[in-house]
Amino acid sequence: MAGDEPVRLRGHHLLCLLTYKGLGYSPGFVAGMTATAGRLAAGTMAEIVEDPDDICAPLCCVEEHPHCHEATVPERDRRALFLIAAVLGRPLMAGDRLVLDQDIRVRLRAAYRDGAFEAACALCEWQPLCRDIAASDYAGTLFHSPDEPA
Ligand code: SF4
């Protein structure tokens, strides 16, 4: 993938990046999340997609039970985009592009900690862990630029 191509990102993964500290469904998923967090934190544009994105699409053909085929995942995406749009005060839908800069990351993390995304994360088995990470001030998370506190 060329360095300046947008990162294809499905809605709920935007939330997952906020609490990401190197844990995930499989080594392949973790590798994709880490690479994506690095590209986005470096300023690469994100493009919102409805289908498997740059994190999970490479796994769809190689993993026996890729999580992106779970029935709740599209609904998780819809809820996440709706709630993120409300926090950012702008529409957000498939095809939209945005840079997830420090200002946006700080706003989304504060909203996450305040429970703004509970309705999306309620559909996910990782919610207790992500809640704890948010409550711990995102210590050890990986989605930030080198000079920005986690
Ligand atoms: S609870 Fe699930 S959907 Fe929500 S941020 Fe955590 S991993 Fe992502």
py3Dmol code that shows the C-alpha trace and the ligand (Angstrom):
import py3Dmol

protein = """\
ATOM      1  CA  MET A   1       0.000   0.000   0.000  1.00  0.00           C
ATOM      2  CA  ALA A   2       1.369   3.422  -0.900  1.00  0.00           C
ATOM      3  CA  GLY A   3       2.226   5.599   2.080  1.00  0.00           C
ATOM      4  CA  ASP A   4      -0.179   8.417   1.220  1.00  0.00           C
ATOM      5  CA  GLU A   5      -3.227   6.288   0.404  1.00  0.00           C
ATOM      6  CA  PRO A   6      -5.980   6.733   2.970  1.00  0.00           C
ATOM      7  CA  VAL A   7      -6.358   4.115   5.656  1.00  0.00           C
ATOM      8  CA  ARG A   8      -9.640   2.239   5.125  1.00  0.00           C
ATOM      9  CA  LEU A   9     -11.282   2.192   8.530  1.00  0.00           C
ATOM     10  CA  ARG A  10     -14.636   0.789   9.629  1.00  0.00           C
ATOM     11  CA  GLY A  11     -16.608   2.712  12.224  1.00  0.00           C
ATOM     12  CA  HIS A  12     -16.063   0.742  15.387  1.00  0.00           C
ATOM     13  CA  HIS A  13     -12.329   0.407  14.758  1.00  0.00           C
ATOM     14  CA  LEU A  14     -12.116   4.139  15.275  1.00  0.00           C
ATOM     15  CA  LEU A  15     -13.104   3.453  18.880  1.00  0.00           C
ATOM     16  CA  CYS A  16     -10.855   0.414  19.200  1.00  0.00           C
ATOM     17  CA  LEU A  17      -7.844   2.535  18.259  1.00  0.00           C
ATOM     18  CA  LEU A  18      -8.456   4.823  21.235  1.00  0.00           C
ATOM     19  CA  THR A  19      -7.991   2.017  23.760  1.00  0.00           C
ATOM     20  CA  TYR A  20      -5.559  -0.109  21.763  1.00  0.00           C
ATOM     21  CA  LYS A  21      -2.517  -1.228  23.728  1.00  0.00           C
ATOM     22  CA  GLY A  22      -1.345  -4.181  21.670  1.00  0.00           C
ATOM     23  CA  LEU A  23      -4.051  -6.709  22.478  1.00  0.00           C
ATOM     24  CA  GLY A  24      -6.391  -8.311  19.930  1.00  0.00           C
ATOM     25  CA  TYR A  25      -8.062 -11.368  18.481  1.00  0.00           C
ATOM     26  CA  SER A  26      -4.948 -12.800  16.847  1.00  0.00           C
ATOM     27  CA  PRO A  27      -1.336 -11.946  15.987  1.00  0.00           C
ATOM     28  CA  GLY A  28      -2.505 -10.853  12.526  1.00  0.00           C
ATOM     29  CA  PHE A  29      -5.106  -8.542  13.964  1.00  0.00           C
ATOM     30  CA  VAL A  30      -2.611  -7.035  16.395  1.00  0.00           C
ATOM     31  CA  ALA A  31      -0.107  -6.464  13.594  1.00  0.00           C
ATOM     32  CA  GLY A  32      -2.783  -4.699  11.530  1.00  0.00           C
ATOM     33  CA  MET A  33      -3.929  -2.548  14.433  1.00  0.00           C
ATOM     34  CA  THR A  34      -0.394  -1.523  15.340  1.00  0.00           C
ATOM     35  CA  ALA A  35       0.463  -0.608  11.748  1.00  0.00           C
ATOM     36  CA  THR A  36      -2.794   1.288  11.327  1.00  0.00           C
ATOM     37  CA  ALA A  37      -2.407   3.196  14.596  1.00  0.00           C
ATOM     38  CA  GLY A  38       1.075   4.244  13.500  1.00  0.00           C
ATOM     39  CA  ARG A  39      -0.035   5.426  10.052  1.00  0.00           C
ATOM     40  CA  LEU A  40      -3.001   7.376  11.396  1.00  0.00           C
ATOM     41  CA  ALA A  41      -0.996   8.953  14.226  1.00  0.00           C
ATOM     42  CA  ALA A  42       1.551  10.059  11.609  1.00  0.00           C
ATOM     43  CA  GLY A  43      -1.209  11.996   9.826  1.00  0.00           C
ATOM     44  CA  THR A  44      -2.392   9.613   7.124  1.00  0.00           C
ATOM     45  CA  MET A  45      -6.003  10.278   6.185  1.00  0.00           C
ATOM     46  CA  ALA A  46      -8.673   7.788   7.262  1.00  0.00           C
ATOM     47  CA  GLU A  47     -11.483   6.838   4.884  1.00  0.00           C
ATOM     48  CA  ILE A  48     -14.587   5.422   6.545  1.00  0.00           C
ATOM     49  CA  VAL A  49     -15.764   2.130   5.018  1.00  0.00           C
ATOM     50  CA  GLU A  50     -18.684  -0.204   5.733  1.00  0.00           C
ATOM     51  CA  ASP A  51     -16.913  -3.452   5.009  1.00  0.00           C
ATOM     52  CA  PRO A  52     -13.746  -5.134   6.256  1.00  0.00           C
ATOM     53  CA  ASP A  53     -11.057  -2.463   6.420  1.00  0.00           C
ATOM     54  CA  ASP A  54      -7.274  -2.333   6.315  1.00  0.00           C
ATOM     55  CA  ILE A  55      -7.154  -3.939   9.766  1.00  0.00           C
ATOM     56  CA  CYS A  56      -9.464  -6.900   9.288  1.00  0.00           C
ATOM     57  CA  ALA A  57      -9.685  -7.426   5.500  1.00  0.00           C
ATOM     58  CA  PRO A  58      -6.262  -9.150   5.270  1.00  0.00           C
ATOM     59  CA  LEU A  59      -7.500 -11.686   7.853  1.00  0.00           C
ATOM     60  CA  CYS A  60     -10.807 -12.594   6.216  1.00  0.00           C
ATOM     61  CA  CYS A  61      -9.225 -15.208   3.966  1.00  0.00           C
ATOM     62  CA  VAL A  62      -6.665 -16.644   6.358  1.00  0.00           C
ATOM     63  CA  GLU A  63      -8.362 -16.899   9.762  1.00  0.00           C
ATOM     64  CA  GLU A  64     -10.879 -19.629  10.510  1.00  0.00           C
ATOM     65  CA  HIS A  65     -13.340 -17.372  12.342  1.00  0.00           C
ATOM     66  CA  PRO A  66     -12.555 -13.765  11.403  1.00  0.00           C
ATOM     67  CA  HIS A  67     -14.316 -11.506  13.903  1.00  0.00           C
ATOM     68  CA  CYS A  68     -15.489  -9.093  11.200  1.00  0.00           C
ATOM     69  CA  HIS A  69     -18.030 -11.680  10.050  1.00  0.00           C
ATOM     70  CA  GLU A  70     -19.813 -11.681  13.415  1.00  0.00           C
ATOM     71  CA  ALA A  71     -23.422 -10.600  13.074  1.00  0.00           C
ATOM     72  CA  THR A  72     -23.130  -7.673  15.478  1.00  0.00           C
ATOM     73  CA  VAL A  73     -20.183  -6.012  13.749  1.00  0.00           C
ATOM     74  CA  PRO A  74     -22.076  -3.914  11.146  1.00  0.00           C
ATOM     75  CA  GLU A  75     -24.410  -2.654  13.883  1.00  0.00           C
ATOM     76  CA  ARG A  76     -21.374  -1.870  16.041  1.00  0.00           C
ATOM     77  CA  ASP A  77     -20.052   0.209  13.120  1.00  0.00           C
ATOM     78  CA  ARG A  78     -23.344   2.074  12.690  1.00  0.00           C
ATOM     79  CA  ARG A  79     -23.631   2.894  16.357  1.00  0.00           C
ATOM     80  CA  ALA A  80     -19.999   3.951  16.573  1.00  0.00           C
ATOM     81  CA  LEU A  81     -20.237   6.316  13.611  1.00  0.00           C
ATOM     82  CA  PHE A  82     -23.465   7.854  14.900  1.00  0.00           C
ATOM     83  CA  LEU A  83     -21.981   8.482  18.335  1.00  0.00           C
ATOM     84  CA  ILE A  84     -18.604   9.693  17.062  1.00  0.00           C
ATOM     85  CA  ALA A  85     -20.369  12.118  14.710  1.00  0.00           C
ATOM     86  CA  ALA A  86     -22.328  13.493  17.670  1.00  0.00           C
ATOM     87  CA  VAL A  87     -19.135  14.029  19.682  1.00  0.00           C
ATOM     88  CA  LEU A  88     -17.282  15.652  16.783  1.00  0.00           C
ATOM     89  CA  GLY A  89     -20.285  17.699  15.680  1.00  0.00           C
ATOM     90  CA  ARG A  90     -20.054  16.619  12.068  1.00  0.00           C
ATOM     91  CA  PRO A  91     -21.680  13.972   9.908  1.00  0.00           C
ATOM     92  CA  LEU A  92     -19.658  10.806   9.517  1.00  0.00           C
ATOM     93  CA  MET A  93     -20.486   8.062   7.052  1.00  0.00           C
ATOM     94  CA  ALA A  94     -18.921   5.644   4.619  1.00  0.00           C
ATOM     95  CA  GLY A  95     -16.762   7.462   2.077  1.00  0.00           C
ATOM     96  CA  ASP A  96     -15.928  10.357   4.397  1.00  0.00           C
ATOM     97  CA  ARG A  97     -12.275  11.146   4.934  1.00  0.00           C
ATOM     98  CA  LEU A  98     -10.682  12.749   7.962  1.00  0.00           C
ATOM     99  CA  VAL A  99      -7.345  13.070   9.711  1.00  0.00           C
ATOM    100  CA  LEU A 100      -7.556  11.693  13.244  1.00  0.00           C
ATOM    101  CA  ASP A 101      -5.292  14.363  14.672  1.00  0.00           C
ATOM    102  CA  GLN A 102      -4.395  14.981  18.294  1.00  0.00           C
ATOM    103  CA  ASP A 103      -7.367  17.283  18.863  1.00  0.00           C
ATOM    104  CA  ILE A 104      -9.794  14.624  17.641  1.00  0.00           C
ATOM    105  CA  ARG A 105      -8.036  11.873  19.587  1.00  0.00           C
ATOM    106  CA  VAL A 106      -8.226  13.903  22.802  1.00  0.00           C
ATOM    107  CA  ARG A 107     -11.912  14.706  22.268  1.00  0.00           C
ATOM    108  CA  LEU A 108     -12.829  11.123  21.466  1.00  0.00           C
ATOM    109  CA  ARG A 109     -10.860   9.726  24.392  1.00  0.00           C
ATOM    110  CA  ALA A 110     -12.550  12.139  26.809  1.00  0.00           C
ATOM    111  CA  ALA A 111     -15.954  11.171  25.405  1.00  0.00           C
ATOM    112  CA  TYR A 112     -15.087   7.477  25.619  1.00  0.00           C
ATOM    113  CA  ARG A 113     -14.080   7.850  29.257  1.00  0.00           C
ATOM    114  CA  ASP A 114     -17.382   9.639  29.923  1.00  0.00           C
ATOM    115  CA  GLY A 115     -19.336   6.725  28.454  1.00  0.00           C
ATOM    116  CA  ALA A 116     -20.402   8.328  25.177  1.00  0.00           C
ATOM    117  CA  PHE A 117     -19.740   5.151  23.177  1.00  0.00           C
ATOM    118  CA  GLU A 118     -21.217   2.569  25.523  1.00  0.00           C
ATOM    119  CA  ALA A 119     -24.050   1.756  23.121  1.00  0.00           C
ATOM    120  CA  ALA A 120     -21.566   0.721  20.418  1.00  0.00           C
ATOM    121  CA  CYS A 121     -19.158  -1.104  22.712  1.00  0.00           C
ATOM    122  CA  ALA A 122     -21.989  -2.953  24.445  1.00  0.00           C
ATOM    123  CA  LEU A 123     -21.951  -5.262  21.412  1.00  0.00           C
ATOM    124  CA  CYS A 124     -18.328  -6.237  22.013  1.00  0.00           C
ATOM    125  CA  GLU A 125     -16.724  -8.787  24.326  1.00  0.00           C
ATOM    126  CA  TRP A 126     -13.788  -6.453  25.026  1.00  0.00           C
ATOM    127  CA  GLN A 127     -15.879  -3.738  26.654  1.00  0.00           C
ATOM    128  CA  PRO A 128     -14.778  -4.368  30.270  1.00  0.00           C
ATOM    129  CA  LEU A 129     -11.118  -4.183  29.266  1.00  0.00           C
ATOM    130  CA  CYS A 130     -11.616  -1.033  27.183  1.00  0.00           C
ATOM    131  CA  ARG A 131     -13.536   0.611  30.014  1.00  0.00           C
ATOM    132  CA  ASP A 132     -10.642  -0.113  32.376  1.00  0.00           C
ATOM    133  CA  ILE A 133      -8.116   1.297  29.899  1.00  0.00           C
ATOM    134  CA  ALA A 134     -10.140   4.497  29.540  1.00  0.00           C
ATOM    135  CA  ALA A 135     -10.539   4.766  33.313  1.00  0.00           C
ATOM    136  CA  SER A 136      -6.760   4.376  33.654  1.00  0.00           C
ATOM    137  CA  ASP A 137      -6.233   7.462  31.487  1.00  0.00           C
ATOM    138  CA  TYR A 138      -5.283   5.344  28.454  1.00  0.00           C
ATOM    139  CA  ALA A 139      -1.943   4.381  29.999  1.00  0.00           C
ATOM    140  CA  GLY A 140       0.122   2.293  27.594  1.00  0.00           C
ATOM    141  CA  THR A 141      -2.100   2.855  24.573  1.00  0.00           C
ATOM    142  CA  LEU A 142      -0.454   3.076  21.178  1.00  0.00           C
ATOM    143  CA  PHE A 143      -2.545   5.465  19.077  1.00  0.00           C
ATOM    144  CA  HIS A 144      -0.651   8.701  19.475  1.00  0.00           C
ATOM    145  CA  SER A 145       2.313  10.494  17.976  1.00  0.00           C
ATOM    146  CA  PRO A 146       5.730  10.049  19.668  1.00  0.00           C
ATOM    147  CA  ASP A 147       5.622  13.502  21.330  1.00  0.00           C
ATOM    148  CA  GLU A 148       2.030  13.161  22.562  1.00  0.00           C
ATOM    149  CA  PRO A 149       1.176  11.655  25.933  1.00  0.00           C
ATOM    150  CA  ALA A 150      -0.896   8.475  25.669  1.00  0.00           C
TER     151      ALA A 150
END
"""
ligand_1 = """\
8
SF4
S -15.227 -2.398 23.515
Fe -14.820 -3.429 21.581
S -15.642 -2.041 19.998
Fe -15.412 -0.845 21.892
S -13.367 0.057 21.738
Fe -13.144 -1.846 22.881
S -12.576 -3.395 21.360
Fe -13.453 -1.632 20.259
"""
view = py3Dmol.view(width=600, height=400)
view.addModel(protein, "pdb")
view.setStyle({"model": 0}, {"cartoon": {"style": "trace"}})
view.addModel(ligand_1, "xyz")
view.setStyle({"model": 1}, {"stick": {}})
view.zoomTo()
view.show()
